[in-house]
Amino acid sequence: MNIENAQVQMRKGILEFCILHIISRGEVYASDMLDELTSARIMVVEGTLYPLLTRLKNAGLLDYKWVESTSGPPRKYYVLTDLGQSSLRALNETWLELAESVNLIVSKTEQHRSAVNGHTPVPTGTNPESPTTDS
C-alpha cells in the first residue's frame, strides 16, 4: 500500500464537501478557498480547484457572479445554489455518520492494543494524569 497515495485519495474524497462548506458561508473568491484548503492541508495543488468548481457549477450546486476589482480584472465570487445547500446538508449528515463510525473503529483498535500491551485503556475524553477524588 502506498501510504502517500492513500492520504491524497482521502483528502480528495472530502474536497467537494469542504469546498461546499466554505462557499456556504457566503460569497467567496477562489483564491480565498485555495488559501483555506491549503492551510487546512486538504489541498495543495491549485490546478485541482478550478476544474472542481466548474464541475460543481455544471452539476447545479453553485453559481458565481463577477465583481469589479479596484486592483485588477473582475473577480469571480462563488455562491451555493438551493441545490448546493440541500446537497451540503445531506453530505454533512453522511460526514457525521462516517466520522462517528471511523472514530468507533479507531477507538476499539486503540483499546485492543492497550489490552494486548498490558495497559488499562483510558476512556476517550479523560485525562489519566489528572488526580481523582474519592467521594
C-alpha positions as CSV (number, residue, x, y, z in Angstrom):
1,M,0.0,0.0,0.0
2,N,1.3,3.4,-0.9
3,I,0.6,5.5,2.2
4,E,1.1,8.8,0.4
5,N,-1.3,7.9,-2.3
6,A,-3.9,6.7,0.2
7,Q,-3.6,10.1,2.1
8,V,-4.1,12.0,-1.1
9,Q,-7.1,10.0,-2.0
10,M,-8.6,10.5,1.5
11,R,-8.2,14.3,1.1
12,K,-9.6,14.2,-2.5
13,G,-12.6,12.3,-1.2
14,I,-13.7,15.1,1.1
15,L,-12.6,18.0,-1.1
16,E,-16.0,18.7,-2.6
17,F,-17.6,18.6,0.9
18,C,-15.1,21.1,2.2
19,I,-15.5,23.4,-0.8
20,L,-19.3,23.4,-0.3
21,H,-18.8,24.3,3.3
22,I,-16.5,27.2,2.6
23,I,-18.9,28.6,-0.1
24,S,-21.9,28.1,2.3
25,R,-20.6,30.9,4.5
26,G,-21.3,33.5,1.7
27,E,-19.8,34.7,-1.5
28,V,-16.2,33.6,-1.8
29,Y,-13.3,34.2,-4.2
30,A,-11.5,31.1,-5.5
31,S,-8.1,32.2,-4.1
32,D,-9.6,32.6,-0.6
33,M,-10.9,29.0,-0.9
34,L,-7.5,27.8,-2.0
35,D,-5.8,29.6,1.0
36,E,-8.2,27.9,3.4
37,L,-7.9,24.5,1.9
38,T,-4.1,24.8,1.8
39,S,-3.8,26.0,5.4
40,A,-6.1,23.1,6.4
41,R,-3.8,20.7,4.5
42,I,-6.8,19.5,2.4
43,M,-5.4,20.6,-0.9
44,V,-2.0,21.9,-2.0
45,V,-2.4,21.9,-5.8
46,E,-4.1,24.9,-7.4
47,G,-4.9,23.1,-10.6
48,T,-7.3,20.8,-8.7
49,L,-9.7,23.6,-7.5
50,Y,-10.8,25.3,-10.8
51,P,-11.9,22.1,-12.6
52,L,-13.7,21.0,-9.4
53,L,-15.5,24.4,-9.2
54,T,-16.6,24.1,-12.8
55,R,-17.9,20.5,-12.2
56,L,-19.9,21.7,-9.2
57,K,-21.3,24.6,-11.2
58,N,-22.3,22.3,-14.0
59,A,-24.0,20.0,-11.5
60,G,-26.1,23.0,-10.3
61,L,-24.6,23.1,-6.8
62,L,-23.0,26.5,-7.1
63,D,-23.1,29.7,-9.2
64,Y,-20.9,32.7,-9.4
65,K,-21.0,36.4,-10.1
66,W,-18.4,38.8,-11.4
67,V,-17.4,41.7,-9.2
68,E,-15.3,44.6,-10.3
69,S,-11.9,44.9,-8.6
70,T,-10.0,48.1,-7.9
71,S,-6.7,46.2,-8.1
72,G,-7.1,44.4,-11.4
73,P,-9.6,42.4,-13.5
74,P,-13.0,41.5,-12.2
75,R,-13.2,38.7,-9.7
76,K,-15.4,35.6,-9.8
77,Y,-17.2,35.0,-6.5
78,Y,-18.9,31.7,-5.8
79,V,-22.2,31.1,-4.0
80,L,-24.2,28.0,-3.3
81,T,-27.5,27.4,-5.1
82,D,-30.5,25.9,-3.4
83,L,-29.5,22.5,-4.7
84,G,-26.0,23.1,-3.4
85,Q,-27.3,23.9,0.1
86,S,-29.5,20.8,0.2
87,S,-26.7,18.7,-1.1
88,L,-24.4,20.1,1.6
89,R,-26.9,19.2,4.3
90,A,-27.1,15.6,3.0
91,L,-23.3,15.4,2.8
92,N,-23.0,16.8,6.3
93,E,-25.2,14.1,7.7
94,T,-23.1,11.5,5.9
95,W,-19.9,13.1,7.2
96,L,-21.1,13.0,10.8
97,E,-22.1,9.3,10.5
98,L,-18.7,8.4,8.9
99,A,-16.7,10.3,11.4
100,E,-18.6,8.6,14.3
101,S,-18.1,5.2,12.6
102,V,-14.4,5.7,11.9
103,N,-13.8,7.0,15.5
104,L,-15.5,4.0,16.9
105,I,-13.3,1.6,14.9
106,V,-10.1,3.6,15.7
107,S,-11.1,3.7,19.4
108,K,-11.6,-0.1,19.5
109,T,-8.2,-0.6,17.9
110,E,-6.6,1.6,20.5
111,Q,-8.4,-0.3,23.3
112,H,-7.3,-3.6,21.8
113,R,-3.6,-2.5,21.5
114,S,-3.7,-1.3,25.1
115,A,-5.1,-4.6,26.3
116,V,-2.5,-6.6,24.4
117,N,0.3,-4.5,25.8
118,G,-1.0,-4.9,29.3
119,H,-2.2,-1.3,29.7
120,T,-5.6,-0.3,31.0
121,P,-7.4,1.6,28.2
122,V,-8.3,5.2,29.1
123,P,-11.8,6.2,28.0
124,T,-11.8,8.8,25.4
125,G,-12.1,12.4,26.8
126,T,-10.5,11.6,30.1
127,N,-7.0,12.7,31.3
128,P,-5.1,9.9,33.0
129,E,-2.8,12.4,34.6
130,S,-5.5,14.3,36.5
131,P,-6.0,13.3,40.1
132,T,-9.2,11.6,41.2
133,T,-11.2,12.4,44.2
134,D,-12.9,9.8,46.3
135,S,-16.4,10.5,47.4
